[in-house]
Amino acid sequence: MMASTSRWSSSAIEAETTQKVELIIKEIRSHEVALAELNALSSSRPVYHKNGSIYFRTTIQKATSSEQKLLDQAKSRLDKLNSIIK
């Protein structure tokens, strides 16, 4: 009987991992754009930040820190995937 891992070829696993990396890179770019847009606004302006499927009114500082946290998490996931590939 063949092991379940032998059903997957190494090229199929590599292709799937590459797709995940590309999705995470797109997510990172999205967070970087959001941070740039937040930094371009005046500090007194209220903004709406999406949490789940609902938008909440908040300050630029809170929205920036939340976006930075999401960006750091995405970069961490990318680093983990890159270490698997290499």
LUMRONU-533763 format. One record per residue: x, y, z of N, C-alpha, C, CB in turn; residue in three letters. Coordinates in steps of 0.1 Angstrom, whole numbers, plus 5000, padded with zeros to 4 digits. Glycine has a CB too. Layout:
// LUMRONU-533763
XYZXYZXYZXYZAla ...
END
This chain:
// LUMRONU-533763
500849885000500050005000500950135000499050005012Met 500550224992501350354991500950445002501150414977Met 501950525006501650625017500950735010503050675023Ala 500150805018499350915013500151035007498350975023Ser 501351055013502251155008502851124994503351185018Thr 502851004991503450964978502550994966503850814977Ser 501251014969500251054959500551194953498851044964Arg 501151274962501451414958502851414952501251514970Trp 502951464940504351484935504951614941504251494919Ser 506251614941506951734947506651854939508451714947Ser 506451844926506051964918504752014921506251924903Ser 503751924924502451974928502452044941501451854928Ala 503151994950503252064963503952194962504051974973Ile 505052204954505752324951504852424944506952304943Glu 504052384935503152474928502052534937502452394916Ala 501552444946500552494956501252594966499952374964Glu 502452564970503152654979503452794972504452594984Thr 503752784959504052904951502752994950504552874937Thr 501652924948500353004948500053064961499252904944Gln 500352994972500153054985501053174987500352954996Lys 502253164983503253274984502753394976504653234979Val 502253374964501753484956500553554962501353434942Glu 499653474968498453534975498953614987497553424980Leu 499853574995500353645006501053775002501353555015Ile 501753764991502453894986501453994982503353854974Ile 500353954976499254044972498654104985498153974964Lys 498454024995497854075008498854175014497653955017Glu 500154145014501154235019501054375012502554175018Ile 500954364999500854494991499654574994500954464976Arg 498554504996497254565000497354635013496154465000Ser 498054575023498254635036499154755035498754535046His 500254745027501154855025500454975019502354815016Glu 499554955009498855065003497855125013497955004991Val 497255045021496255095031497055185041495554985039Ala 498255135045499055215054499455355048500355145059Leu 499855345035500255475028499055565027500755435014Ala 497855515025496755605024496355665037495555525018Glu 496455585048496155635061497155745065496255515071Leu 498455725061499455825065499255955057500855765062Asn 498555945046498356065038497156155043498056025023Ala 496356095052495256175057495656265069494156075062Leu 494856365071495156455083494756375096494356585082Ser 495456395106495256315119493956345126496356355128Ser 493256445122491956475129490856405122491756625130Ser 491056355110489956295102489656155107490356295088Arg 488356135109487955995113487955905101486455995120Pro 488155775103488155685092487355565096489655635089Val 487055475087486355355089487255235086485055345080Tyr 487255145096488155035095487354905095489155025107His 487654815086486854695084487354585094486854645070Lys 486454535102486754435112485754325109486654485127Asn 486254215102485354105098484554155086484354065109Gly 483254165087482454215076481754345079481354105072Ser 482154405090481554525095482554635095480854505109Ile 482154765092483054875092482754955105482854965080Tyr 483854995112483755065124484455205123484354985136Phe 483855305128484555435128485555445139483455555130Arg 486755485135487855485144488855605140488655355144Thr 489955615148490955715145491955665135491555765158Thr 492655745129493755705120494755625127494355835113Ile 495155665139496155595147495755455150496455675160Gln 494555435154494055295157494055215144492655295163Lys 493555275133493455205120494855165115492755285110Ala 495855265117497155235113497855125121498055365114Thr 497655125134498255015142497654885138498055045157Ser 496354875135495654755132496154705118494154775131Ser 496354795108496854755095498354705097496754875086Glu 499154775105500554735107500554595113501254835116Gln 499654565122499654435128499354325118498654435140Lys 498354355109497954265099499154245089496754315091Leu 499854355086500954345077502054255083501554485074Leu 502354275096503354195103502954045103503554245117Asp 501754015105501253875105501453815091499753875109Gln 501053895080501253845067502753815063500653935057Ala 503553905068505053895065505553765072505754015069Lys 505053745084505453625092505053495085504853625106Ser 503853495079503353375072504153355059501853395068Arg 504553465053505453455041506753405044505553595034Leu 507353445055508653395060508553245062509153465072Asp 507453195069507353055071507252975058506053035080Lys 506453025049506352955036507652955029505253015027Leu 508453065029509653075022510752975028510253215023Asn 510652955041511552865048511152715044511452875063Ser 509952695041509552555037510052525023507952545037Ile 509952635014510352615000511852585000510052734992Ile 512652655008514152645007514652535014514752775012Lys 
END
